[in-house]
Amino acid sequence: MLQRLRRSLTTLPDARGWALCGLVAAVTGSLMAVLGFSTGLYALTPTVPGLPPRLLTVLFVPALGEEIPFRGLLVPGRDETSRPWTAIAVSTALYVAWHPLEALTFLPRGAMFLRPDFLACTAILGLGCALTRWRTGSLWPAVILHGGFVVVWQTWLGGVRL
């Protein structure tokens, strides 16, 4: 597993892989937007100050901090298997389950992590990250996807207020 993680951190997608990541990001974002806006999880809000430190913070937690165990270690690259679906399902399920565990243990203001709409968006994001990890062999698209959506949510879609 550590070999898998090392490869995922030292591999970058080729142009075709980045194009696929863009497509996955668009589909993931569209599904999350439909769900989030329809349930009130997302609400357009004025820009929340503090974007530069937020970008840095989100890079480490949750982007790298969650992508390393859930996708870097658990999801194989395409060179490891042509049938990744069990690993992707387990990775996504554990990633979703991690959020309520955080809320119930050490994240005192994490009640939002118990909302079914939040968990559904988490599953969509987790699946998108797992697919980009498997298809490209690289963890970096998943880190960018995860971090990007968290920053947008916290900065413009009301995530900080929740």
C-alpha positions in Angstrom: 0.0 0.0 0.0 2.9 2.4 0.7 4.2 1.7 -2.7 0.8 2.5 -4.2 0.8 5.8 -2.3 4.3 6.7 -3.4 3.4 6.1 -7.0 0.2 8.1 -6.7 2.1 11.1 -5.3 4.9 10.9 -7.9 2.7 10.4 -11.0 1.1 13.3 -12.9 -1.7 12.8 -15.4 -1.0 13.3 -19.1 -3.0 15.7 -21.2 -5.7 13.2 -21.8 -5.9 12.4 -18.0 -6.3 16.1 -17.2 -9.1 16.4 -19.7 -10.8 13.4 -18.1 -10.3 15.1 -14.7 -12.0 18.2 -16.0 -15.0 16.2 -17.2 -15.2 14.4 -13.8 -15.0 17.7 -12.1 -17.8 19.2 -14.2 -20.1 16.2 -13.6 -19.3 16.0 -9.9 -19.8 19.8 -9.5 -23.1 19.7 -11.4 -24.5 16.8 -9.3 -23.4 18.4 -6.0 -24.8 21.8 -7.1 -28.2 20.3 -7.9 -28.4 18.4 -4.7 -26.9 21.2 -2.5 -29.0 24.1 -3.8 -32.2 22.0 -3.8 -31.8 21.1 -0.1 -30.4 24.4 1.2 -27.0 22.9 1.9 -25.6 25.5 -0.5 -26.6 29.1 -0.6 -24.9 31.9 -2.5 -23.3 34.1 0.1 -21.0 37.1 0.0 -17.3 36.2 -0.2 -16.1 35.1 3.2 -12.8 36.8 3.9 -9.6 34.9 4.4 -9.2 33.1 1.1 -5.4 32.9 1.1 -5.1 31.1 4.5 -8.1 29.0 3.6 -6.4 27.8 0.4 -3.4 26.7 2.4 -5.4 25.1 5.2 -7.7 23.2 2.9 -4.7 21.9 0.9 -3.5 20.0 4.0 -6.8 19.4 5.8 -9.0 18.0 4.2 -7.5 17.7 0.7 -4.2 15.9 1.3 -5.3 14.7 4.8 -8.3 12.8 3.4 -7.1 12.0 -0.1 -3.9 10.1 1.1 -5.8 7.5 3.2 -9.0 7.2 1.2 -7.7 7.4 -2.4 -3.9 7.2 -2.2 -3.8 4.0 -0.1 -7.1 2.4 -0.9 -7.7 3.0 -4.6 -5.4 1.2 -7.1 -4.1 2.8 -10.2 -5.1 1.5 -13.7 -1.8 -0.3 -13.9 -2.8 -2.4 -10.8 -6.2 -3.5 -11.9 -8.8 -3.2 -14.6 -11.6 -3.9 -12.0 -11.3 -1.2 -9.3 -15.0 -1.1 -8.4 -14.8 -2.9 -5.0 -11.9 -0.7 -4.0 -13.6 2.5 -5.2 -16.8 1.5 -3.3 -15.0 0.7 -0.1 -12.9 3.9 -0.3 -16.0 6.0 -1.0 -18.0 4.3 1.8 -15.2 4.8 4.4 -14.8 8.4 3.2 -18.5 9.1 3.8 -18.5 7.3 7.2 -15.4 9.3 8.3 -17.4 12.6 8.3 -20.1 11.6 10.9 -17.3 10.0 13.0 -15.5 13.4 13.0 -18.7 15.2 14.0 -19.4 12.7 16.8 -15.9 12.6 18.2 -13.5 15.5 17.8 -15.1 18.2 15.6 -17.4 20.0 18.0 -19.1 22.2 15.4 -19.4 19.4 12.9 -23.2 18.8 13.2 -23.5 19.6 9.5 -21.5 16.5 8.8 -24.5 14.5 10.0 -26.9 15.9 7.4 -28.0 13.4 4.7 -27.6 16.0 1.9 -24.0 16.7 3.1 -23.3 13.0 3.2 -24.8 12.6 -0.3 -22.5 15.4 -1.6 -19.6 13.8 0.2 -20.3 10.5 -1.6 -20.5 12.2 -5.0 -17.2 14.0 -4.3 -15.6 10.8 -3.0 -16.6 8.9 -6.1 -15.3 11.6 -8.4 -12.0 11.7 -6.5 -11.7 7.9 -6.6 -12.4 7.8 -10.4 -9.7 10.4 -11.1 -7.2 8.6 -8.9 -7.8 5.3 -10.6 -8.0 6.5 -14.2 -4.9 8.8 -14.0 -2.8 6.9 -11.4 -2.2 10.2 -9.7 -3.5 11.5 -6.4 -3.1 15.1 -7.4 -6.3 15.5 -9.4 -8.2 14.2 -6.5 -6.5 16.6 -4.1 -7.3 19.5 -6.5 -10.9 18.4 -6.9 -11.5 17.9 -3.2 -9.7 21.1 -2.2 -11.3 23.2 -4.9 -14.8 22.1 -3.9 -14.2 22.7 -0.2 -12.8 26.2 -0.9 -15.7 27.2 -3.1 -18.2 25.8 -0.6 -16.6 27.6 2.4 -16.0 30.9 0.5 -19.1 31.4 -1.6 -21.7 28.7 -0.8 -22.2 29.2 2.9 -20.0 26.4 4.2 -18.4 28.6 6.9 -21.9 29.6 8.3 -22.8 26.0 8.8 
